[in-house]
Amino acid sequence: MSRVARRGWYPLELPPQAGKRYLVTGANAGLGFFTAARLAAAGAHVVLSGRSPERLEAAMAAIRGARPEASIEPIVIDQASLDSVRAGAARLRHRPAFDGVVTNAGMVHTPGERLESPDGNELVLATNVLGHFALLAGLLPHLAPGARVVALGSLSSRLSTFRVDELQLERGYDFWRAYAQSKIATQVFAFELDRRLRAAGSSVSSLVAHPGYSISGRTPRVPGVNEPSAGSRFADALQAAWAQGKHRGAEITLHALTAPEAHGGQFWGPRWTTKGDPTLQTPTRTSTDPAIGARFWAFAEAATGATFTVGA
């Protein structure tokens, strides 16, 4: 019987995490913060990654305020900058091996016009996908046996087409397509990574978790981390029938990362699509198509200049 059925869906009872080490990107706020906080509360050592030192310090203060014994540390990485990602990966390789990586960081509120990263890639794609591709290319040999990589998917993967030949949106930019394509690409990458891990005989696995419709106004107030205005709380309360807080959305990620019944290549999401307890779901055909996965992998290597070899 799963932990969900046994205990009620929130909060999940995590397996003991003492001695485990995790990296959570974008851990200074939102889903990433609650993922990191729960792992630390369960006894794991958690490295919180983010681009703002100040916001990382606020997140760490909030975790230690609730759990003074929490074993946590920050690392500043800007996922949009390949130089920052490579430098961060180099620093992380000097730490003990990780038992899991949550590639959570990403842009949700996308810009109204096409912007580029410092490396010339479309900014949303660079932040949400390419930075994580380069990070994992550098960290994969530094993952412990049996480690899991959990990528943050999205319901938007069901609401948009995926143009592998136009991921940079150079022929026409739309803020919604920029977000949706980046999340489809995230899922394509995660499932392709798991296929390559299996082919190489690796015990490391890659999964996707989507948090449903998780919003700030339904999330507990955490000073310096989540402080929605009264107006935002009122507006978000009107969506209570189909929305949940980010603390609950994070439970989907935690289940994929730690549950004994979770395995590589799986897609986890909320039971009622936008909210609810973690359940195994079916991803889109595009996300799991090996031909699309191979094409995206080649594109990502060219865009990042990273040679990502699995099993070497």
N, C-alpha and C positions, 0 to 999 in steps of 0.2 A: 504494500500500500504506500502511496506517495506521501510525502510530508504534507502536501496540500490537503489531501483528504483526511489525514489524521488530525491536523491541528487547526484547520480553518485557515483562510488564505492570507491573512495579514496580521502580524508579521510572520513570515516563514521561520521555522526552526532550522537554522543552518547547521550542517554537520560541524563538529568541532574543527576550528581553524587554527588552533595553536600550532606554531611551527611553519605555517603556510605563508607564502609571500606573493603579493599581487601588485600589479601596476594598473591604475585606473586613469585614463586620460580624461581631461575635462572634469576633474574631480572637485573643482572649486565651487560648483553650483549645480543645481538641478539634479537630474538622474545620477550623474557621476558622483556628486557629493553623498547622496543617500546610499549609493552602492558602496563607496569607500567607508562610510560611517558604520554600516552594518557589518562589513567584513572585519573592521577594526574591533567592533564590539564583540565579535565572535572569537577574537583572539589572534587574528592574522596580523602580519606586518604589511602595511599598505603604503605604497608610494603614490602620492597624489601628484598628478601632472597637470599643469595649466600654464598659460602664457603670462599671467599677471602674478608677480610675487606677493603683492598686497592681498589679492583675493585668495590666494593659496593660504596665506597666513591666517586670514579670517576663517577659512574653512577648517584649518587645523585647530584654531582656538575653539571653534564650535564643537568639534569632536572631543577635544580634551576637556571642555567644560562639562560634557555629559559623561565622558569616560576618561578620567585623569590617567588611567593606566594604559591608554591606547598606544599602540606601537605604530607610529606614522611618521612619514617624512615627505617633504616636497621636492619636486624637481621642475624647474621652469623650462617648458618646451612650447614653442609656438608651432602648432601643427601645420600652419600655412607656409612655413619657411623650411625648406629642405636643409639649409645650413643648421638651423636650430634643432631639427629632428635628428640629424646625423650626430651633432654634438651631444644631444641628450642620450641617444642610443649608446654612444661611446662611454658616457659616464655610467649608464646603467649596467653595462657589461662588467664594470668593476664591483658591482654588488653581487651578492649570492643569487643563484638562479631563481627565476620566477615560476610559481605554480599556476599562474594564470595572468592573462592580460585582458582588460576590458577596453576596447577601442571606442570610447564613448564620446570624445570631444567632437564638436561639430557646430556649424552655423544652422540655426533654425530660422531666424529672421534674416532672410537673404536680402542683399542690396537690390535696389530698383534698377540699377544699371550694371553692365558687365564690368567687373574689376579683375585685376590680375594680382597674383601672389608675387612675392619678390623674385620668384623663378620664372615668371611669365605664364603660369598656368591660371586658368579661370579660378577665381578665389574660392568659390563654394566647393568646387571639386577638389581643389588643393587642400582645403581645410578638412573636409569631411572624409576624403578617401585617400588621396595621394600621400598625404603626410603619414597616415597609418600604414600604407603600403611600404613606404621607406623605413618607417620605424620597425616594423616587423621583419623586414629584410635584414635589418641589423641585429634584431633581438632573437630571432628564431633559434639560432644555435645556443642561446643562453636560457632557454626554457627547460625546466625540469622534466624528467620522464612523467608522462601522464598529464602534463599541463594542458589547460584549455585556453583558447582564444575566443572571446565572445565579442561579436560585432553588434552594434546597435542598428537594427533594421527599422523599417517604418511602414505604416499602412499606405503611404504614398507610393510604394512600389507597385501597388495594384491600380494606381490611378494615372499612370503616365506610360508612354512608350519609352523605349531605350534605344538611342541612336549611338551605336558604338563608334561610328565615324564622325560624330559631331558632339563629343563629350565636352569639348572646350567652348561650345556655343559661339563659335566665331561667325557663323552665318546668321545669327539671330538669337538674342538673349531674352529670356523671360524668367523672372524671379522664381516662379513656381517650378518651371522645368529645371532650373538650376538645382533647386532643392531635391525634387523628385528623382532626377537622374543621378544625383550624388548618392542618394540612399539606395537606389537600385544597384548602382556600381558597388556600394558597400557590401550588399548581399551577394552579388556576383563574385566579388573578390573573396569573401568568406567561404563560400561553398567551393570555389575553385581551389582555395588554399587547403581545404579539408581533403578534396580529391587527391591533390598532390602529396599530402601527408600520408594518406592511406597507400598510395602507390609506392611511396618510399619506405613503407613499413614502420613509420614513426608512431610512437605512442601519444604524441601531441595531437590534439583535435581542435577543430574550428567549428563554432556554432553561431547562429544568429538569434538574437532576441529582439522583439519589437515591443515597445512599452505601451501600445495603444494610444489613447488620447490622454496624455498626462500633462496637466497645466499647473502653473504657479499658484493661481488663486484657490486651488483645492489642496494645496500643500501646506504643512505646518510652517509657521514663521520661525526662521532661524536667523538671528542677527548677523548681518554681514554676508549672508548666504542667500536667503530667500525672504524678501521683505516687500511683498506686493502691497499696493495701495488699497485703501478701502473700496475705491471704485473698481479696481481689478478683482478684488474678492467678490464683490456683488455681482459683477458680470459673469465671473466664472462659476458662481453658485447657481446661476440660471442654467448652466450646462451639466448640473450634477447627475442627471439621468444617464448621460453617456460619457462623462469625463471623470477622471480620477486624479489624485495628487501625484506628484513626482516621486514621493516616498513609496507609493504603491507601485508605480511603473517600474521602479528599481527592483522590485521583487522578482520581476520576470528575468532580469539580467542575473540576479543572484541565484535563481533556480538553475538557469542554464550553466552557470559557472560552477556550482557546487553540488547539485543534486545527483545522487548515484544513478538515477534513471536517465539522466541527460547524456547524449552521446554526440560525437562529431557528425556534422552534416545535418543536424536537426534545426528546426525553426520553431521557436517558442514565442507565444504571445498571450494576451489576456483571453480568458474564457469567452467573454462576450464581445470580442473583437476590439472594442475601445477601452474596456475596463474589465477587471476581474482577476481571478487567480490564474497562475501560469498553466497553460495547456499546450500540448504539442499540436502544431498547426502545419498546414501545407503552404509552402512558399510558391511564388509565381514560377511558371515554366521558364521565363526569361532568366530569373535568378539562378536557376539550377542547370541551365543548358551548358554542357561542357564546351561546345564550340564558341559560345559567347564568352565563357570564362577564359578560354585560351586567348581570344582576341583582346579581351580587356587586360589580361596579364601582360601581353606584349606591349599594349598601349601604355600601361602604367610604368613598365620598365623604361620605355623611351621618354616618358614625361618626367620621370624622377631621376633618370640616369643611374638607377639602382639595378644591379643584377640580382634577382631574387631566386636563388637556387634552393630547392627543398630537397633535403636528404643527402646533400654533398658531404 
